[in-house]
Structure formats: C-alpha cells, structure tokens
Amino acid sequence: MTTKAKMIELLKTEYPTLQMGDDEQGYTDLSPGDYEAQIAQWADARLAKEAKAAQIEADAVAKAELLTKLGITSDEAKLLLS
C-alpha cells in the first residue's frame, strides 16, 4: 500500500496547480494552504479506496483458501448456508 507522503507526492506531480472558478467569472489558483489541504484530502480518499480494494482482495483470498481447505466449491457453500 502507498504511504500518504508518497500519495501526496504523486498528486502534486499530477496536479502542480489547482484552480477554482468557472468559465463566466474566470479561474484563480488556490492559495498554498488551500492547495495543500485539497491535495491531502485527495490523498486520504485515494488511500481509503486502496485500503478497501486490498481488504476485498484479502477477503476473497481467505474465502478461497477456506473453501479449498474444506474441499468444497463456492456453490456448495451457498447451498449449505441456505
């Protein structure tokens, strides 16, 4: 899993500047503090998404290992639980 510092570094590479506004009123660059806060928020969101994906994968592996240990298929396990 990626560290928060590494994720922030990656995001800063992808988004060296951030702007806010719209086409009618124009765009302005975020202040350094707002930029850092937004990048940190995005980093947290991406890390949470990575953690969730890793947990789903770990659960799938654990389930497959348990089914193998029991010597049954996923469909057979569903039948037992119904």
N, C-alpha and C positions, 0 to 999 in steps of 0.2 A: 504494500500500500504506500502511496505517496505521502510524504510529510507535508504539513501545512506550509512550511517555508518553501519547499520545492514547488508546491502548487501555486503559491503567490508569485514565485519567480517565473513560472510558466505563463501565468495570466498576464504578468507585466510585459512579457515578451509578445504575447498575442495582442495585448491592448496597451500600447505605450502611452496613449492618452485616451481620456473618456470625455465625451461631450454630452451636454443636456440641452434640450430645447426642441424647436420644431421648425419646419420649413417656412412658416409665416413670420415668426419672430426671430429666427436665426438660432445659431448654436453657440454655446460658450463652453470652454474647457472647465472641467471640475477643478475645484481648489485641491491643493496637495492632500489636505486632510480628508476631503470627501472622496478623492481618488483612492487613497489607502483604505478607507472604510469600505468602499464598494468592492475593491479587489479582495479584501479579507472576507467579505460576505459571500462573494462568488466562490472563493476557495473553500469556505465552510460547506457550501452547498455541493460543490463537486466532491469533496471528501466524504460527505454523508452519502452521496449517490454511489461512490466507490465502495464504501463500507457495506451498504445494503446489497450491492451486487455480489460482494465477496461472501456475505452471510448466506445469500441464496445459493451460491455455488457450494459452500461448505455443507449446507443442509442437504443438498442434492447428493453430494458425495457420501455423506453419512448415511442417508437413506439407502443408497445403492449398496454400500458396504453391509448394512444390516440385512437387507434382503438377500444378499449373497450368503451371508453367514447363516441365515435361516433356511436357505435353499429354496426360496420361493420367488415368484415374479411379482411385479407391481400389481398386476391384475389379480393375482391370487391373494395378495394382501388386502386389496379393496374388498374382495369377496368375504374375507374373514372379518372385516370391520363393519360390514353392512348387516 
